[in-house]
Amino acid sequence: MSLIWFLLIGLAAGWLAGQILKGSGFGTMGNLIIGVIGAFVGGLLFDLLGIVALGKLGNLISATVGAIVLLWLLGAIKKT
């Protein structure tokens, strides 16, 4: 996947994760940055679980899952 697509999918995943986890986000810009990082996390999680994400939609789903996990972890750390 090209770098531009990776960044666009990561940004979209960050926005989606922010919408799904309302109230536990880090603002629009923070969620977008977390989405890009979450794309890495989602790819690692899917690889560990043996799940294959095909196409742009599959990449968006894995990136969104990674962003949700990352937002949840950061939210839990932020509360302590």
Backbone as CSV, one residue per row, in Angstrom:
resi,resn,N_x,N_y,N_z,CA_x,CA_y,CA_z,C_x,C_y,C_z
1,MET,0.856,-1.169,0.000,0.000,0.000,0.000,0.903,1.232,0.000
2,SER,0.582,2.183,-0.813,1.398,3.375,-0.883,1.239,4.201,0.391
3,LEU,2.219,5.029,0.631,2.234,5.847,1.844,1.027,6.776,1.909
4,ILE,0.639,7.338,0.786,-0.503,8.259,0.786,-1.787,7.520,1.160
5,TRP,-2.004,6.324,0.586,-3.193,5.544,0.936,-3.164,5.148,2.395
6,PHE,-1.973,4.761,2.878,-1.839,4.373,4.279,-2.233,5.534,5.195
7,LEU,-1.761,6.721,4.886,-2.095,7.896,5.702,-3.580,8.229,5.610
8,LEU,-4.157,8.165,4.411,-5.577,8.474,4.254,-6.443,7.462,5.003
9,ILE,-6.096,6.190,4.905,-6.857,5.166,5.620,-6.679,5.345,7.120
10,GLY,-5.468,5.668,7.567,-5.225,5.915,8.989,-6.016,7.104,9.508
11,LEU,-6.090,8.160,8.722,-6.871,9.335,9.126,-8.358,8.990,9.221
12,ALA,-8.851,8.258,8.231,-10.259,7.850,8.263,-10.529,6.922,9.454
13,ALA,-9.598,6.029,9.737,-9.755,5.110,10.866,-9.762,5.872,12.185
14,GLY,-8.926,6.882,12.312,-8.908,7.699,13.527,-10.218,8.427,13.727
15,TRP,-10.769,8.941,12.633,-12.054,9.624,12.731,-13.145,8.641,13.131
16,LEU,-13.162,7.470,12.482,-14.167,6.458,12.809,-14.052,5.997,14.264
17,ALA,-12.827,5.769,14.713,-12.622,5.337,16.096,-13.105,6.410,17.068
18,GLY,-12.875,7.670,16.741,-13.365,8.762,17.578,-14.877,8.791,17.644
19,GLN,-15.532,8.470,16.514,-16.991,8.430,16.490,-17.530,7.247,17.286
20,ILE,-16.855,6.115,17.197,-17.294,4.911,17.897,-17.092,5.050,19.398
21,LEU,-15.965,5.606,19.804,-15.646,5.758,21.229,-15.866,7.198,21.670
22,LYS,-17.047,7.701,21.493,-17.342,9.085,21.885,-17.028,9.306,23.358
23,GLY,-16.406,10.441,23.635,-16.098,10.788,25.015,-14.753,10.287,25.504
24,SER,-14.128,9.369,24.776,-12.826,8.884,25.232,-11.735,9.236,24.239
25,GLY,-12.017,10.160,23.345,-11.039,10.543,22.332,-10.101,11.635,22.813
26,PHE,-9.271,12.074,21.898,-8.277,13.094,22.200,-8.434,14.290,21.277
27,GLY,-9.656,14.582,20.893,-9.913,15.673,19.968,-9.732,15.190,18.534
28,THR,-10.156,16.001,17.608,-10.109,15.600,16.208,-8.695,15.320,15.738
29,MET,-7.775,16.236,15.975,-6.391,16.040,15.524,-5.737,14.866,16.231
30,GLY,-5.965,14.745,17.514,-5.399,13.628,18.271,-5.912,12.296,17.772
31,ASN,-7.208,12.220,17.500,-7.795,10.982,16.985,-7.251,10.638,15.599
32,LEU,-7.029,11.652,14.767,-6.482,11.395,13.435,-5.062,10.845,13.527
33,ILE,-4.261,11.417,14.407,-2.892,10.922,14.599,-2.923,9.513,15.171
34,ILE,-3.797,9.284,16.130,-3.936,7.946,16.710,-4.418,6.966,15.644
35,GLY,-5.219,7.413,14.697,-5.670,6.552,13.608,-4.521,6.071,12.739
36,VAL,-3.590,6.961,12.448,-2.430,6.569,11.647,-1.584,5.560,12.418
37,ILE,-1.356,5.810,13.698,-0.604,4.857,14.525,-1.418,3.572,14.695
38,GLY,-2.729,3.715,14.836,-3.608,2.569,14.981,-3.611,1.670,13.750
39,ALA,-3.305,2.221,12.583,-3.207,1.403,11.382,-2.078,0.384,11.533
40,PHE,-0.965,0.807,12.136,0.120,-0.132,12.427,-0.341,-1.180,13.435
41,VAL,-0.984,-0.714,14.502,-1.451,-1.617,15.565,-2.451,-2.625,15.005
42,GLY,-3.390,-2.141,14.195,-4.385,-3.030,13.604,-3.753,-4.079,12.703
43,GLY,-2.771,-3.662,11.922,-2.075,-4.615,11.068,-1.371,-5.686,11.887
44,LEU,-0.737,-5.270,12.982,-0.062,-6.237,13.859,-1.065,-7.179,14.523
45,LEU,-2.167,-6.619,15.014,-3.191,-7.453,15.659,-3.785,-8.473,14.686
46,PHE,-4.097,-8.017,13.488,-4.678,-8.929,12.505,-3.674,-10.016,12.121
47,ASP,-2.392,-9.665,11.996,-1.364,-10.668,11.705,-1.259,-11.684,12.831
48,LEU,-1.274,-11.202,14.079,-1.174,-12.114,15.220,-2.364,-13.067,15.294
49,LEU,-3.532,-12.580,14.909,-4.738,-13.404,14.954,-4.935,-14.229,13.685
50,GLY,-4.085,-14.023,12.702,-4.197,-14.774,11.460,-5.315,-14.299,10.552
51,ILE,-5.745,-13.065,10.734,-6.824,-12.502,9.917,-6.193,-11.729,8.764
52,VAL,-6.698,-11.959,7.570,-6.186,-11.284,6.386,-7.169,-10.188,5.985
53,ALA,-6.676,-8.965,5.878,-7.502,-7.831,5.455,-7.187,-7.543,3.991
54,LEU,-8.154,-7.780,3.130,-7.945,-7.598,1.701,-8.575,-6.302,1.214
55,GLY,-7.895,-5.611,0.363,-8.417,-4.403,-0.251,-8.419,-3.208,0.684
56,LYS,-8.880,-2.115,0.145,-8.913,-0.865,0.914,-9.895,-0.955,2.082
57,LEU,-11.040,-1.623,1.867,-12.022,-1.756,2.938,-11.461,-2.604,4.074
58,GLY,-10.784,-3.684,3.748,-10.153,-4.515,4.763,-9.083,-3.758,5.531
59,ASN,-8.318,-2.936,4.805,-7.310,-2.111,5.469,-7.959,-1.081,6.390
60,LEU,-9.072,-0.500,5.958,-9.783,0.463,6.786,-10.324,-0.202,8.049
61,ILE,-10.852,-1.408,7.910,-11.375,-2.123,9.073,-10.264,-2.455,10.056
62,SER,-9.136,-2.970,9.554,-8.035,-3.306,10.467,-7.455,-2.060,11.112
63,ALA,-7.351,-0.973,10.364,-6.845,0.270,10.936,-7.800,0.826,11.979
64,THR,-9.101,0.719,11.737,-10.091,1.200,12.696,-10.043,0.376,13.973
65,VAL,-9.925,-0.942,13.841,-9.806,-1.797,15.027,-8.552,-1.421,15.813
66,GLY,-7.451,-1.214,15.116,-6.214,-0.809,15.792,-6.351,0.537,16.486
67,ALA,-7.017,1.488,15.838,-7.218,2.801,16.437,-8.129,2.723,17.654
68,ILE,-9.157,1.875,17.588,-10.057,1.703,18.739,-9.290,1.120,19.911
69,VAL,-8.494,0.090,19.645,-7.695,-0.526,20.714,-6.732,0.501,21.303
70,LEU,-6.080,1.256,20.440,-5.124,2.268,20.913,-5.823,3.364,21.708
71,LEU,-6.971,3.850,21.232,-7.721,4.870,21.977,-8.179,4.337,23.325
72,TRP,-8.623,3.100,23.358,-9.067,2.496,24.611,-7.902,2.399,25.592
73,LEU,-6.751,1.919,25.115,-5.569,1.799,25.996,-5.112,3.167,26.497
74,LEU,-5.047,4.131,25.609,-4.614,5.471,26.010,-5.623,6.111,26.965
75,GLY,-6.911,5.869,26.734,-7.943,6.372,27.645,-7.816,5.758,29.035
76,ALA,-7.496,4.459,29.088,-7.325,3.784,30.381,-6.103,4.322,31.113
77,ILE,-5.043,4.587,30.360,-3.826,5.149,30.978,-4.077,6.579,31.439
78,LYS,-4.807,7.334,30.632,-5.104,8.734,30.941,-5.916,8.868,32.232
79,LYS,-6.808,7.893,32.529,-7.636,7.936,33.725,-6.839,7.684,35.000
80,THR,-5.746,6.950,34.886,-4.968,6.632,36.091,-3.988,7.693,36.444
